[in-house]
């Protein structure tokens, strides 16, 4: 067997082990926005209880913008209702795998609340109730 192929096999095993140990490594990749939806969804399923859900959210925003074929501007403050619907369509499969209760109230208010229309009404009410009744007493994730 060629030495190059042996080295490549070792590299593949190393990468698989690294991703298995910390699936969120994929979110740090420079070409993260090119990852296929199925792979990204698989990673999120494995990291549902991540301690860094706001980082996951931020990267999903970037990924969705890249997947939108230039239909979503990078400045979300300028998004129209139609653009929010486009984002909703792209991010919907991932929402149940993000633990919104571990996001700080400040991050939730700044980054997620403006996009409240992407959520199912009952789900959004549950999140708001959590922040209203729990976050002030003990903080997110504690």
N, C-alpha and C positions, 0 to 999 in steps of 0.2 A: 504494500500500500504506500502511496506517495506521502511523504512527510507533511506536505501542505494540507492534505486532507485530514491527517491526524490532528494537526494544530487547529483546523477549523472545527472539528468534532469537539475538541476540548473547549473552544470558545462557545459553541452552541450550548454545551452542558453547563458552562459557567453562567451564561445569560439566563438559561431556564431556571437554574438554582437561585440566582439573584432575584428574578421576578417572583418566584415561588415564595421566597423569604420576605420580600417587600414589594407587593404588586403595585404600590403607588410610585415605584421608580419610573414606570412608564409615563407618568405625568410630568416627569422632569426632562423627557427627551426633547431635543431641539425640533424634531419633526413630529411632535406629538399630534399636531392638527391633521396629519395625514393618516392617522390610525383609523382603521375600518370600525364602523359602529359595533359590529358583533364582538370584536376583540375588546373594545373599550367597555362594552356592557359586561363581558365576562370578567374583566378586571374589577369593575365596580361591585359585581355580585360577591366577589371574594373579599372585598374590603369595606363592606357595608358599615361596619362599626369603626371606621377610620377615626382617628383622633384629629384629623385635619380636613373636616368636611368643607370648610370655606375655601381651602386651596383646591379641592376637587371641583367645587362650584366655579371658581375663577377659571380653571382650565377647561371645564365644560363650556363656559361662555366662549372662550377662545376657539375651542373645537367647533362649536356650533356656527360661529361667524365664518370660520374657514369652510365649513361644509355648505354654507348657504348660497354658494355661487354668486357672490357679490350682492345678494339681496339684503344683507344685514350690514349696516354701518358699524364701524368699530366703537363709536361713541353711543352707548346704549341710552344716554340721556336724550338723544334725538330720535329714538325709535318711535315710529307711529304704531297705531293699534295693529295694522297689517303686519308690520315687522315683528311685533310681539307674538303674533300668531305663527309666523314662520319659525321663530325661536322655539315656541311651544312645541311645534311639530318635531323639531330636531331633538329637543332635550327630554321630551316626554318619557321615552323608554328608560331614562336614567334616574328620574326623580325618586322613585321608591327605594333607591339604593343610596340615597344621601340622608344622613342622620341630621336633619335640620335642627334638632334640639341641642346638638353639640356646637352650634354656631353661636357666637356671641350676639347678644341683642343689638349691639352697635353694627356689626357686620350684617346681621339680618335686615335691620332697618335700612342701611345704605345700599346693600347689594341685591337683596332678594325681594323685599317689599315692593319696590317699583315694578316688579314683574309678577305681581300677585295673580294676574289673569292667566298665567300659565298653569296654575294649580286647580285641581278639583276643589270646589267651594268647601266641602266638608273637611278635606285634608288641610286646606289653608286655615280654616277655623280652629282645627286641632293645634296647629303650630302656634297661632296667635294666643290661644288659651294657655298653652304651655308657657309662653313668654309672659303672659299677663299674671299667671298665678304661681309660677315656679322660679322663673329666672331672677326675679328681684330678691328672692329668699336665699337661693343657693348658687346661682350662676349656672351657665350651660355646662352640661357634662359632668357636674359634680354630684 
